[in-house]
Amino acid sequence: MTQLPKQIFKYVNSERIDILERLLIRFTQPSCFNDPFEMRISTGGHTPEKLEAAQESVNQRMYRQFVLAGGKISYDEFRKIQNAHNQKAMDRLKFDASYQKQAAIEYAFKKWDAAVGILSLSAAEKNLLMWAHYADSHRGMLIEFNPQHSFFNGPNPSAGEFNFGIPPFLSS
């Protein structure tokens, strides 16, 4: 697990005193970030080979779920059915760059955005840009969090100790 800094802070405007009063803080959806380009999906460079590899990966995951649910056909049969079902969309993805971008944004980003919340914190307490942008032009406040608290030092998700609710379409 990555080592946290000795101090971590949240820059907020003074109206967000409710964070301290109610002990509740928002985990923000990426679409609500100040920077409209932050956390956006890259939609370029999808070669037909990469799309086919992605389809194969999806087929393998779906087949595992199919078998666990009692499915009785071979993987080759399953893949043939899935590929036929997805052929029209795959052809369009392979040869129409604007459709690639539209499909990625509409499918992946919107679903991901609805499922993910991010708590943005900083290790810097004297960052003029942070004070200007997130603390109401230097009139807000800085909330310090204890990085030793169990909230920040809980189970290690990369070791499979805890599932933070990652949607199935984003997990491997």
C-alpha positions, 0 to 999 in steps of 0.5 A: 500500500502506498505510504500516505504523507504525514499530513493530509488536507481538504481545501473547502469554502466556508459554507462547507462547515457542515463537514465538521458539524455533521462529520460527513464529506462528499466523495465527488463524481468525476463529472463534477470536478472543477477541471472538465478534462480531469478523469476523462476517458481516452478514446483514441488509438483503438486498433481493430486488434486492440478491440478484438483483444478487449472483446476476447477478455470480456468473453472470458469474464462472461463465460466464467460467470456463465459457467458459475450460473450453470451454463453447459456449452463450451467456451468456443461455442459461447465465444461464437454466439457472443461474437455474432451478437456483438458483430455489428457494434464491433464493426462500427467500433473498428471503422468509425472513430467518432462512434468509438468516442461516442460509445466510450463516453456514453457507456463507460464514462457515464456508468463509471461516473455514477459508480465512483466517488473520489475524495480529493485531498492534498499533502500541501497546506500552503498551496496558493492555487489550492487556496484560490480554487477550492477555498473560495479565493483564500476565504475558505478553510483547510480541514486536516485529516489524520492519515493514521486513522483506520479509514486511510489505513484499512485493508489493502484492496490491491491484495484483494482484502477489500472490494471498494465496489468497483463496477464489474465492467471496470474490474479485471 
